[in-house]
Amino acid sequence: MSRRKDDPIAGCKGQEASESQKKDQTENGTPKNRQEKRQAEQGPSRKQIREAEKKQRQEERLQKERARTEQMYQFEEAYREYQAICGIDEVGRGPFAGPVVAAAVILPKEERLLYLNDSKKLTEKKRELLYEKIMEKAVAVGIGMVSPARIDAINILQATYEAMRMAVSELSVAPDLLLNDAVTIPELPMKQVPIIKGDAKSASIAAASIVAKVTRDRLMCEYDKILPGYGFASNKGYGTKAHIEGLQKLGVTPIHRRTFLKNYIDD
């Protein structure tokens, strides 16, 4: 037997059902809350576990990098009594083409730059990012370049020293200590500390190696646009097969070091 909508008995039963639902929601919460309650009882999900593990690995890598970076500042700390400690390095001794480039960098004393390392141990992307960071944070940066013609005239070692002296002279702050990658630079008055493999041991030298490398690489990429056919953008002037083939086909350019090409061309 059906009941009318205005049947008081039906209305009471509907009210009772509604009150029961409210009670159930009050005791057990909304569907979302019930789901969260079940998840809490079951423990973290696989996704949450993976995210937590990823975050932990990232933190461990960061702590490891901070410890490595602190070791990179060992010489800067050992000579902390000096006011302006300058790292110096060069790039481009061995290529057949392009200048030799040196950089001098004075880093801030009270700040640590993470991920500094020998430029050869870094990817191009990492070098570019660190270059921008160094240029932003450094107290002073100086760059020196010596041309291929000058290299031919005075030899690569003397040209390297000349580029280093030029880099020091370009600094806006005069250094009172130089940390050098293995060499002692003639004709400079301040104290120098040559460090074997210094670009992997000193933050200041590492920073200089990065600045020198990025500066020269960018220049060689520009040369590649002006002088195509030698592969300068990829080989950066070093004597690769493509470079030698370009020399034999196209000849010597004004940016080549003739004293480096005796076995590859006829004067």
ZIHUHU-V873546 format. One record per backbone hydrogen bond with DSSP energy under -1.0 kcal/mol. NH is the residue of the N-H (numbers start at 1). CO is the residue of the C=O. If there is no record, write none. Layout:
nh->NH co->CO
nh->NH co->CO
This chain:
nh->7 co->4
nh->11 co->7
nh->12 co->8
nh->13 co->9
nh->14 co->10
nh->15 co->11
nh->16 co->12
nh->17 co->13
nh->18 co->14
nh->19 co->15
nh->20 co->16
nh->21 co->17
nh->22 co->18
nh->23 co->19
nh->24 co->20
nh->25 co->21
nh->26 co->22
nh->27 co->23
nh->28 co->24
nh->29 co->25
nh->34 co->30
nh->35 co->31
nh->36 co->32
nh->37 co->33
nh->38 co->34
nh->39 co->35
nh->40 co->36
nh->41 co->37
nh->42 co->38
nh->43 co->39
nh->49 co->45
nh->50 co->46
nh->51 co->47
nh->52 co->48
nh->53 co->49
nh->54 co->50
nh->55 co->51
nh->56 co->52
nh->57 co->53
nh->58 co->54
nh->59 co->55
nh->60 co->56
nh->61 co->57
nh->62 co->58
nh->63 co->59
nh->64 co->60
nh->65 co->61
nh->66 co->62
nh->67 co->63
nh->68 co->64
nh->69 co->65
nh->70 co->66
nh->71 co->67
nh->72 co->68
nh->74 co->71
nh->77 co->73
nh->78 co->74
nh->79 co->75
nh->80 co->77
nh->82 co->79
nh->86 co->177
nh->87 co->105
nh->88 co->179
nh->89 co->103
nh->91 co->101
nh->96 co->237
nh->98 co->255
nh->100 co->146
nh->101 co->91
nh->102 co->144
nh->103 co->89
nh->104 co->142
nh->105 co->87
nh->106 co->140
nh->121 co->118
nh->122 co->119
nh->127 co->123
nh->128 co->124
nh->129 co->125
nh->130 co->126
nh->131 co->127
nh->132 co->128
nh->133 co->129
nh->134 co->130
nh->135 co->131
nh->136 co->132
nh->137 co->133
nh->138 co->134
nh->139 co->106
nh->140 co->106
nh->142 co->104
nh->144 co->102
nh->146 co->100
nh->151 co->147
nh->152 co->148
nh->153 co->149
nh->154 co->150
nh->155 co->151
nh->159 co->155
nh->160 co->156
nh->161 co->157
nh->162 co->158
nh->163 co->159
nh->164 co->160
nh->165 co->161
nh->166 co->162
nh->167 co->163
nh->168 co->164
nh->169 co->165
nh->170 co->166
nh->171 co->168
nh->176 co->84
nh->177 co->84
nh->178 co->191
nh->179 co->86
nh->180 co->193
nh->182 co->180
nh->193 co->178
nh->195 co->180
nh->198 co->195
nh->200 co->197
nh->201 co->198
nh->202 co->198
nh->203 co->72
nh->206 co->202
nh->207 co->203
nh->208 co->204
nh->209 co->205
nh->210 co->206
nh->211 co->207
nh->212 co->208
nh->213 co->209
nh->214 co->210
nh->215 co->211
nh->216 co->212
nh->217 co->213
nh->218 co->214
nh->219 co->215
nh->220 co->216
nh->221 co->217
nh->222 co->218
nh->223 co->219
nh->224 co->220
nh->226 co->222
nh->227 co->223
nh->235 co->231
nh->236 co->232
nh->238 co->235
nh->240 co->238
nh->244 co->240
nh->245 co->241
nh->246 co->242
nh->247 co->243
nh->248 co->244
nh->249 co->245
nh->250 co->246
nh->251 co->247
nh->256 co->253
nh->257 co->96
nh->260 co->257
nh->261 co->258
nh->264 co->261
nh->265 co->261
